């Protein structure tokens, strides 16, 4: 007999910013560090590949995939259990996989996490939305002015001060708060038909 999960009774809501250093930054200020499944086993994988041990290489890739999947299942289950409304940024892993950050992007498993959140939220009757996260790490969540660090050189700046209101921001937590606000706007305005 298959048991369906109980619907979530939580009315709490959360905005989630996906990243590489911290896998998820929540609008509550909580951060979940990104595990380095591939990077941790990369030296052993290189040795097996140089020795041309195909079975060992396949076993290591399976181990990496299983660890990632287990971690993401536990994280997504916790989030849909604790929150009744979940809003996630639409960062594109396929576009970032073509940059020099490819290994880290693919190791993070953003797409897999969003997929898991989607079907688990549906099963628990949790409202789940993916929102456009453009400029969320540069826009002040207090006054709305676009004053944060920009460009590739600005990616290393993790904290910044708003030039409009003087509020000190953590880049990822600020983005998560704006993703939550964008999710509210999307719910209020309805989902446009494409």
VOVEXTOR-883027 format. One record per residue (C-alpha): residue number from 1; residue in one letter; y, z, x. Coordinates in Angstrom, 2 decimals, decimal comma, padded with zeros to 5 digits, always signed. Layout:
<nodes>
NODE   n res       y       z       x
NODE NUM   A       Y       Z       X
...
</nodes>
This chain:
<nodes>
NODE   n res       y       z       x
NODE   1   X +000,00 +000,00 +000,00
NODE   2   X +003,36 -001,06 +001,42
NODE   3   X +006,12 +001,49 +001,07
NODE   4   X +009,65 +000,23 +000,60
NODE   5   X +012,38 +002,29 +002,25
NODE   6   X +014,44 +004,52 -000,01
NODE   7   X +017,92 +003,22 -000,77
NODE   8   X +020,66 +004,74 +001,35
NODE   9   X +022,65 +007,37 -000,48
NODE  10   X +025,35 +007,45 +002,17
NODE  11   X +028,88 +006,37 +001,36
NODE  12   X +029,90 +006,57 +005,01
NODE  13   X +031,16 +003,36 +006,56
NODE  14   X +031,18 +002,06 +010,10
NODE  15   X +032,67 -000,75 +012,14
NODE  16   X +030,59 -001,93 +015,11
NODE  17   X +031,87 -003,72 +018,21
NODE  18   X +029,10 -005,27 +020,31
NODE  19   X +029,49 -005,26 +024,08
NODE  20   X +027,76 -005,44 +027,44
NODE  21   X +028,59 -002,10 +029,09
NODE  22   X +028,17 -000,26 +025,81
NODE  23   X +025,81 -002,13 +023,50
NODE  24   X +027,61 -000,79 +020,43
NODE  25   X +030,92 +000,99 +020,06
NODE  26   X +031,33 +002,55 +016,64
NODE  27   X +034,60 +003,09 +014,79
NODE  28   X +033,81 +006,83 +014,87
NODE  29   X +034,25 +006,78 +018,67
NODE  30   X +030,51 +007,02 +019,41
NODE  31   X +029,14 +004,60 +022,00
NODE  32   X +025,56 +003,58 +022,74
NODE  33   X +025,11 +002,46 +026,33
NODE  34   X +023,43 -000,89 +026,81
NODE  35   X +019,95 -000,46 +028,29
NODE  36   X +019,20 -002,84 +031,13
NODE  37   X +015,67 -003,90 +030,24
NODE  38   X +015,70 -007,19 +032,14
NODE  39   X +017,76 -005,95 +035,08
NODE  40   X +015,47 -002,94 +035,62
NODE  41   X +012,36 -005,12 +035,93
NODE  42   X +014,05 -008,08 +037,62
NODE  43   X +012,89 -007,13 +041,18
NODE  44   X +009,23 -006,82 +040,05
NODE  45   X +009,59 -010,09 +038,15
NODE  46   X +010,95 -011,85 +041,25
NODE  47   X +008,01 -010,62 +043,36
NODE  48   X +005,48 -011,82 +040,76
NODE  49   X +007,21 -015,21 +040,47
NODE  50   X +007,28 -015,74 +044,25
NODE  51   X +003,57 -014,84 +044,42
NODE  52   X +002,94 -017,31 +041,57
NODE  53   X +001,14 -014,70 +039,46
NODE  54   X +001,59 -016,23 +036,03
NODE  55   X -000,22 -013,47 +034,13
NODE  56   X +001,88 -010,76 +035,81
NODE  57   X +005,10 -012,69 +035,05
NODE  58   X +004,06 -013,07 +031,40
NODE  59   X +003,17 -009,37 +031,19
NODE  60   X +006,56 -008,35 +032,62
NODE  61   X +008,44 -010,62 +030,20
NODE  62   X +006,42 -009,15 +027,31
NODE  63   X +007,21 -005,62 +028,52
NODE  64   X +010,95 -006,42 +028,66
NODE  65   X +010,89 -007,96 +025,17
NODE  66   X +008,91 -005,06 +023,69
NODE  67   X +011,23 -002,43 +025,19
NODE  68   X +014,30 -004,26 +023,87
NODE  69   X +012,79 -004,71 +020,41
NODE  70   X +011,72 -001,05 +020,20
NODE  71   X +015,18 +000,18 +021,21
NODE  72   X +016,95 -002,13 +018,74
NODE  73   X +014,59 -001,16 +015,90
NODE  74   X +015,33 +002,53 +016,45
NODE  75   X +019,08 +001,95 +016,69
NODE  76   X +019,28 -000,31 +013,61
NODE  77   X +017,14 +002,09 +011,55
NODE  78   X +019,39 +005,00 +012,48
NODE  79   X +022,53 +003,06 +011,52
NODE  80   X +021,28 +001,89 +008,10
NODE  81   X +020,03 +005,40 +007,37
NODE  82   X +023,33 +007,09 +008,25
NODE  83   X +025,80 +004,57 +006,78
NODE  84   X +026,24 +002,90 +003,40
NODE  85   X +028,68 +000,22 +004,61
NODE  86   X +028,22 -001,55 +007,96
NODE  87   X +030,60 -004,13 +009,39
NODE  88   X +029,76 -005,95 +012,65
NODE  89   X +031,83 -008,33 +014,76
NODE  90   X +030,68 -011,95 +015,00
NODE  91   X +030,60 -012,23 +018,80
NODE  92   X +028,65 -015,35 +019,77
NODE  93   X +025,84 -014,66 +022,21
NODE  94   X +024,97 -018,37 +022,43
NODE  95   X +028,47 -019,24 +023,73
NODE  96   X +028,55 -016,32 +026,18
NODE  97   X +025,04 -017,22 +027,39
NODE  98   X +026,59 -020,29 +029,02
NODE  99   X +028,85 -018,16 +031,23
NODE 100   X +028,07 -016,19 +034,38
NODE 101   X +027,39 -013,17 +032,14
NODE 102   X +024,33 -014,91 +030,67
NODE 103   X +021,66 -012,45 +031,86
NODE 104   X +023,56 -009,43 +030,54
NODE 105   X +024,38 -011,15 +027,24
NODE 106   X +020,78 -012,19 +026,60
NODE 107   X +019,48 -008,79 +027,74
NODE 108   X +021,73 -007,04 +025,20
NODE 109   X +020,04 -008,71 +022,21
NODE 110   X +023,13 -008,87 +019,94
NODE 111   X +021,66 -011,50 +017,66
NODE 112   X +018,42 -009,54 +017,25
NODE 113   X +020,38 -006,37 +016,44
NODE 114   X +022,47 -008,14 +013,79
NODE 115   X +019,31 -009,65 +012,26
NODE 116   X +017,61 -006,23 +012,14
NODE 117   X +020,69 -004,60 +010,62
NODE 118   X +020,84 -007,36 +008,01
NODE 119   X +017,31 -007,10 +006,67
NODE 120   X +017,13 -003,30 +006,95
NODE 121   X +020,48 -002,95 +005,17
NODE 122   X +019,22 -005,25 +002,42
NODE 123   X +016,04 -003,19 +002,01
NODE 124   X +018,04 +000,05 +001,74
NODE 125   X +020,80 -001,46 -000,42
NODE 126   X +023,39 -000,88 +002,31
NODE 127   X +026,41 -003,20 +002,28
NODE 128   X +026,28 -005,25 +005,51
NODE 129   X +028,92 -007,79 +006,52
NODE 130   X +029,61 -009,81 +009,66
NODE 131   X +033,38 -010,20 +010,15
NODE 132   X +035,52 -012,34 +012,43
NODE 133   X +036,40 -010,18 +015,42
NODE 134   X +039,06 -012,46 +016,93
NODE 135   X +041,76 -010,47 +018,78
NODE 136   X +040,30 -007,09 +017,78
NODE 137   X +040,28 -005,74 +021,35
NODE 138   X +043,94 -006,78 +021,83
NODE 139   X +045,44 -005,72 +018,48
NODE 140   X +046,61 -002,12 +018,00
NODE 141   X +044,59 -000,43 +015,24
NODE 142   X +047,57 +001,83 +014,44
NODE 143   X +050,55 -000,56 +014,13
NODE 144   X +048,88 -004,01 +014,22
NODE 145   X +050,85 -005,41 +017,17
NODE 146   X +049,01 -007,80 +019,52
NODE 147   X +049,78 -006,01 +022,79
NODE 148   X +046,44 -005,38 +024,52
NODE 149   X +045,20 -006,95 +027,77
NODE 150   X +044,40 -010,64 +027,53
NODE 151   X +042,51 -013,33 +029,40
NODE 152   X +039,65 -013,01 +031,84
NODE 153   X +041,69 -010,72 +034,08
NODE 154   X +042,14 -008,34 +031,14
NODE 155   X +038,40 -007,93 +030,53
NODE 156   X +038,16 -005,22 +033,18
NODE 157   X +040,88 -003,12 +031,53
NODE 158   X +039,01 -000,69 +029,29
NODE 159   X +042,00 +001,42 +028,15
NODE 160   X +045,51 +000,31 +027,29
NODE 161   X +048,70 +001,59 +025,69
NODE 162   X +050,30 -000,18 +022,73
NODE 163   X +053,79 -001,44 +023,57
NODE 164   X +054,80 -001,07 +019,90
NODE 165   X +053,82 +002,49 +018,98
NODE 166   X +052,74 +003,97 +022,32
NODE 167   X +049,18 +004,80 +021,17
NODE 168   X +046,57 +004,99 +023,94
NODE 169   X +043,48 +002,92 +023,06
NODE 170   X +039,93 +002,62 +024,29
NODE 171   X +039,38 -001,15 +024,10
NODE 172   X +035,96 -001,03 +022,37
NODE 173   X +036,66 +001,84 +019,95
NODE 174   X +039,92 +000,14 +018,92
NODE 175   X +038,01 -003,11 +018,26
NODE 176   X +035,43 -001,23 +016,15
NODE 177   X +038,19 +000,37 +014,06
NODE 178   X +039,76 -003,04 +013,45
NODE 179   X +036,35 -004,52 +012,52
NODE 180   X +036,02 -001,73 +009,93
NODE 181   X +039,51 -002,55 +008,58
NODE 182   X +038,64 -006,28 +008,44
NODE 183   X +035,45 -005,40 +006,55
NODE 184   X +037,54 -003,50 +003,97
NODE 185   X +039,83 -006,53 +003,56
NODE 186   X +036,81 -008,78 +003,10
NODE 187   X +035,34 -006,50 +000,43
NODE 188   X +038,69 -006,23 -001,36
NODE 189   X +039,35 -009,97 -001,28
NODE 190   X +035,83 -011,09 -001,98
NODE 191   X +033,78 -013,37 +000,22
NODE 192   X +035,29 -016,86 +000,29
NODE 193   X +033,00 -019,75 -000,64
NODE 194   X +032,56 -022,08 +002,33
</nodes>
